[in-house]
Amino acid sequence: MRQGHGSTVDGVLRRSARRTPARVAVEYRERSWTYDELDDAASRAAALLLAEGLAPGDRVGAYGHNSDAYLIGFLACARAGLVHVPVNQNLTGDDLAYLVGQSGSKLVLADPDLAGRLPGGVRVLPLRDAADALLTRLPAAPVYDGPEPRTEDLVQLLYTSGTTALPKGAMMTHRALVHAYLSAITALDLSAGDRPAHALPLYHSAQMHVFLLPYLAVGATNIILDAPDGDRLFDLIETGRVDSLFAPPTVWIGLAGRPDFTTRDLSGLRKAYYGASIMPVPVLERLHERLPGLAFYNCFGQSEIGPLAMVLGPAEHHGRLESCGRTVLFVDARVVDDQGQQVPDGTPGEIVYRSPQLCEGYWDRPEETAEAFRDGWFRSGDLAVRDAEGYFTIVDRVKDVINSGGVLVASRQVEDALYTHEAVAEAAVIGLPDERWIEAITAFVVSRGAVTEDQLIAHVKEKVASFKAPKRVLFVEELPRNASGKILKRELRDRSSGSS
């Protein structure tokens, strides 16, 4: 007999299935699932996982590409009381072994083309229909009808991106994610009538927990794509099958730079969500010019908070393009100094959060957990300014602020100045050790036209104080990024170690 009040991740799907059982919930390639079929698949997959000898609380790795099976695997873990561990499908070698080992995953759901990368001795259950296993076994599997997990139970370990150190597994409960879904629905105006495409990796918290699961909660029809392919996306938009899209700035920059961006009929796209990294203001202005009727939403947060903490809505973009918005429904935030004391509005400091969306800490990392939480508030590591109306503007990551000659310089301000030059396609600014300057402001630039180092330095000096201009500009073919689009500044520092 099932018990519990349904305030769980799998309960979100169950309620939608009872409300609109025949509506199409998910489309992937040639397959589609109604809400009733998806709910049934989650129950049968849950039974399959438990038949493998797993018990509630066990960790289950998920090492696969985007697919309907990936989603079903997560929902099945949630229903069976297992802890889902999404793994970046680009990880290999020691990085992959670390994540699987540190999480203590007893089994890994893996796509056939990835399974061979896993460390020896790891139990693998094929994830996908291509070669296959999980989906073809579903019809014969019993329907799971065991006890519901509790709201305070762990449902997922969300590993941080590891841009500054080894990834840490943020311990997310059912309660935290359900609160996060409601925050996303209200802040992002998600509704059953929307037609969203989900093109970013589902292992990443933004695509899964800010969009796909909240959209399942409201009863929308969701199209899962293998990747953010411009041709496929433009076709779906032109034919009216997609009117809502989330993508990091890198993807929006790429779509806007396509030769057919000005010729295709993209008027059916109603909602554009961006996040995962900072959208350069000049780029956003160019997108606004091309698609004036498109509603833009800036989504800001981090894995530890589910991951949405703040949103800048469409009406708020006018005159506030540099802001990441105000806090969402279940998030409280303030700006504090080094001692944890709240600073006056307009004063830079670190954002700290208090919220039912927050993680319970880091898996098997008690010291890092203690360091991250102070007096019940989570230390974000983001340097920001709050204004009197409650809007936050991110100045930088605390670790990305550059100490140049004893003066602190925000790398984002320098990056925004670089982006105003027509020959700059992408830019990242870091501080490198320097005997004279302590840290020398150094810009890495991907160019799209002829431009010299001296020209870019002179251009930045026209936009900001001259002491904030780069001491060096290094031209590169591409910037290192993780799958969510976040620039890996740690990797830039590592590449440049020993240079000045």
N, C-alpha and C positions, 0 to 999 in steps of 0.2 A: 504494500500500500504506500503510495507516494505521500510524503508529508512536506510541510514547508509553505512559505507564503509567496514563493516565486520571485523574490527580489534578487534574482540571479541572472547571469548572462544567458543561460539556456532558457530561463523564464521569459526573457525578452522575445525570443523567437516563438515560444509556445503561445504567448498571447496573440501575436500577429497571425499565427496559423489558425487560431480559433476565430479570430475576427474576420479574416479574409482568406479562407483556405484555398480557394481556386485562383487567386491572383498570382501572377508570375512573380516570384521573389528574386530569382537569379538566372541570368543567362551567361553561359560561357561557351564560346565557339558554337558547336552545333547543338549543345544541350541546354535545356531549360528546366527549372524546378519551380513548381508552385510552392506556396508557403506550407501547405499540408505535406507535400512531398519532401521538402527540405527538413521539416520538423521530424518526419518519419525517418529520414536518412540519418539525422543526428542521433536519434534513439538507437537505431540499428548499429551505427558506427560505435556508439558508446558501449554496446554489448560486445562488439568485436574486440575492443580494446581491453575490456575487463576479462574476456576469454583468453587473452594473452598472458594472464597471470598478474596483471597490474591491480593495484589497490588504491582507493582514494588517498590523495596526497602525494602519490608518485608523480615524478616529473616525466613529461613526454616531449622530446624534441620534435621540431617541425622544420625540415630542411628541404624546402621545395619552392618551385616557381608558382606564380599566380595560377590558380585554378579553382573550380568549384570544389574539388576534393580537399584543397587546402582549407577552405572555409569550413567544410563539413568536419574535418579533423579537429579544428578548434572548437566548434560547437559540441562535438562528441566528448572532448576532454572536459569541457565545462559541465556537461550533463552528468558525466560519470564521476565527478569530483576529483578529476586529475588536474595536474598543473601543467599547462601548455608552455613550452619554451620555444618561441620563434627564433630561428637561426638565419642570419643573413646568407642567402644562397651563394654569395660571392666568396664566403670564407673558405679557406683551405688550410691544410697543414696544422701548425701549432695553434693558430687562432681558432680554428674549428675544434680542435681537440680540447682547448681550454674551455670553450663555452659548453661543450657536451659534458666534460668532466666536472667543471665547477658547479654546474646545475645539478649534477647527479642524475642525469636523465637515464631512466631504465630501459627506454625504447625510443627509437627515432623514426618518425614518419618521414620517409625520404623519397624524392623522385628518383626513378631508375638511373638517370644520367648523373645524379649527384651521389648516390649511395656509395660508390667506390671511393669517394674522398674521405669517408668517415674512418675514424681510428679502428683498428682491429679489435674485435671483441664486443663492439657495440651492437646491440640487437636492433635490427632494421625491419620495419614493416613498410612495403612499398605504398606510396601515397596516392598514386595517380592511375588513371584508366589506360594510359598509353600502352603499358607493357604487360600486364597489370594485375591488380589486387583489390584495393580498398573498395572502389565503386562497384566492381563486378561481384564482390562478395556481399554487398549490402542486401540484395533481395532475399538471400537465404539466411541472413542473420536474424536472430530473435530481436524483439523490440525491448530495449532496456526499460525496466519499470521499477528500478530501485529507488532508494531514498534520495531526495533532492540534496544538493550541497547546501551548506549554511551560508548566509550572506557574508560572514566574516572569514570564510575559507579562502585560501589562495586559489586563484584560477589561472594566473599567468606570471611568469618571470619575464619582465621586459628589460632586456639588456640595453644599457646606455650605448651610445654610438662609439664610445672609445676614442673621441677626437683628442683627448688630453691624457688618457691613462688607460689601463686595462678596463674592459667593460665590466659594469656591475649590474647584477640582476635585481631590478626594482620589483619588490614583491607586491603584486596587485591582487586585491580581493574582489570577489563578486560585487560587494557593496561599492567599492571605489569605481569600478568600471560602469556600473549601472548609473551612479551619480554623474559620471563623465558623459554618458550617452545623453542624459536629459539636458545637461549643460550644452552639449553640442546642438541638440535639436532646437533649443530655444535661441541660442546665440547665432546660429547659422541659417535659421529659417528653413529647416528641412521639413519636407512634407511628402505625403504619399503620392502626390501628383508630379513630383520631380522625376526626371529620368537621368540618373547619374551614371557616369562611367567611372570605374575604379581601375586606374592604369598603373598606379605606383605599387611597389611590392607590398603584399599583404603581411609579410613578417614585420613591417614597420608599423608602429602604433598609430601614426596619423591616419593612414589609409584604412586600417582595420577599425580603429576605435573612435575616430572622429567622424567617419563617413559611412563605411559599410554596415557596421552593427547599428548605429543610430538610424540609418535608412531602413534597415530591416525592422527596427522597432516601430517606425511610422507606417510601414507597409508599402514602400516604394518598390519599383522594379529596377533591379541593379544589373548592370552589364560589367562583368569582370573581364579585363583585357590582360594579355600577356605582358604588355609593356606600353608606355605612352608613345605609340607609333603615330606620327602625324597624319599619314595617309588614312589610317583606320579611323582616327578621331575625327578628322574633317569629313569623312564619308558619313559617319554616324550623326554628326551634327547637321549636315546638309539634308539627310533623309528624315530628320526629326526624331531619331531614336535616342539622342542624348542632348540634354539641355543644361547639364550641371557637371562641372569638372574641377577636381582638386589636383594641383601640381605644384612642385617647388618652383622658385624663380627660374632655375636653369631650364626647366621644360617650357615655361611660358616664353622665355627668351628664345628658345629654339623654335617654337611654333610661330612666334612673331617674325622670326628671321627667314621663314620658308618663302620661296618665290611666289607660291600660290596663296599666301596669307592675305594679300590684298584683292585677290580675284575670286576666291571661293565664297559661297554664301554661308556666312557664319552667324547670320542674324538669329538663328534658333537657339544659340547659346545664351542662356539667361543668367547663370550664376557661375562666377569664376572665383575659386578659392585658392589662396596661395599661402605658403608657410614652409616650415622646415629649415629655412634660412632667410636672411634678410633680402627683401626685394629692393634693388636699387631704385631710388625715387625717379631718376630719369627714364628707366625702363618702364615703370608703371605709368608714367605720363604718356609714353609712346603708345602703350596698349590702350589707354583711355581715349586717345585721339582716334585710333582705328576702330574701336568698338564702344562708342559713347553710350549705348544703351545697356551695356553689360554691367551687372552688379558685381562689384569686387568685394571680397571678404579677406582680410588679413587674419590668419590664424596663428597664434603664438602660444608656446608652452614648451613642455619637455616631458620625456617618457615618465618621469616620476609622478606626474600629476594627471596622467591618463590619456593623452598628453595635452589637452586644450586648457589653457589658463586665461587667455585674453583674446578678444576679437575686436577688430575695427570693421564696422559694418559699412555698407555702400554709402549711406547718407553721410557717414562720418569721415569718408575719404577726402571730401572737399576741404582743403585747408589743413588737413592733418595727415598727409601722406607719410610722414616720418614716424607716426605713432603706430603702436601695435594694438591700441584700443583700450577698452576697459575690461575688468574681470567678468568672467562668465558666472552663471547662476550660483554654483556651489563653491566658488573660489574667493577667498579673502587674501589680499596682498598688501604689503606695505614696503616702503623703502627704508633701509636702515644703514647705519654707519658700521665701522669695524667692531664696535662693541655691542652691536645688536640694538642700538637705540634708534627709534624712528626719527628721520630727518624731516625738516620742513619741505613743503611742496616746492619744486623748482631746484632742489638740491640733489646732486647725484648720489647714489648709494646702491647697495645690493637689494634686489627684490627677494623677499621671503614670503612663503605661502603657508596658509592654514586652510585645510579643506578635507571633506570626506572623500574626495577623489585621490588623495595622496596615497602613495605606496606605504607599506608598513615598515620599510627600511630596505636594506640590500641583503640579498641571499648570502648567508654564511660570511658576512663582512661586518661584524659588530663595530669595529673601530670606525669604518667609513660611515656606518649608520649614525653613530654617536656624533660624528663630525658634521653630518648633513643636517641634523635636527638640533635646534637650540630653543629651549623654552617652548616646545610645541610647534615651532615654526620651521619650515623646510628652507634651507639656504639654496637658492637657485643657481648662484654663480653668475647671474646676469646683472650688469650695471645699468641702472635706469634712472629716469627722472619722472616723477608724477606731477601732474598739474592740478590746479584747484578743482577742476571738473572731473577728476578721477581718471584721466587718460595717462597711459604710460608710454614713454618713449625709450627704447633700448639704446643705451649709449654704446655698450660693448659687452662681451664676456669679460668678467673680472680678470681672467687670465690673459685676455687679448689686449688689455690696455697697455700701451707702450710707454716706458719711462725713457724719454729722450732728453738727455741733458738735465735730468731732475724734474722735467715737466711731463705730466701725464697727458698722453694723446690717445684719443679713441680711434681705433683703426677704421671703424665704420665711417667716420666723417671724411677720412682721407679716401676711402673707397668710393663714397658718393661723389666726391670731387672728380675722381678719375672717370667715373661713368658718364660724366657730362661731356667728355671728349668723344667725338664721333668715331674715332678709330679704336676705341676700347670696347671689346666684346664682353670680357670678364676681367675682374680684378680681385685680388686678395692682398691685404696689407698686414705685415707682421713686424715685430721688433727682433732684430738679430743682435747678439752681443757685440759691443763696440767699445774700445778702450776710451775713446773721447766722449761718446754720447751715451754711454751705459747700454742703451739699445738704439741701434740705427733703424729708422723707419724705412722699411724695404717693401716695395710693391712688386707683386707678380702679376703680369698682364698677359691676357690672350688678346691679340690685336686682330682687327678685321680690315686694316688698311695701313698704309705707310705712315709710320710715326717713329720718332726717336725718343730715347730716354730723356734728353734735355728738353724736348718739346713737352713731354708729359709733366716733368717736374715744374716747368714754367707755367703750364696750364693749372696745376694744382695751386701754385702760389697766387694765382689770380682769384681762386675760389675761397681759400682759407689762409690763415696766418702762415707766413713763410716758414716758421719753425716746424709746422706740421707737414710740410712737403716731404716726399720721400728723399732719402739720401741716395737710394739706388732704385732703379726699375729693371727688373729682370723679365724678359719676354719668354713665355712658355707656350707650348702647343695646347695644353689643357691644364686645368687645376685638379688636384686630387680631391675626390668627393666620395662620400658613402652613397649607398643606394637611395637614400632619401633626399639627396641633393646638397647635403651640408658639406661645406668646404673643410677639408682636413688640414687645419693650420698646423697641427702637430707634425704632420708629414712634411709640410713645407719647411718647418724648422729643422727637422731631422735631415732633410736633403741638403740644407744649407749650413749644417754644422761645420764650423771651421772657416766659413767665409765671413767677410765683413765689408 
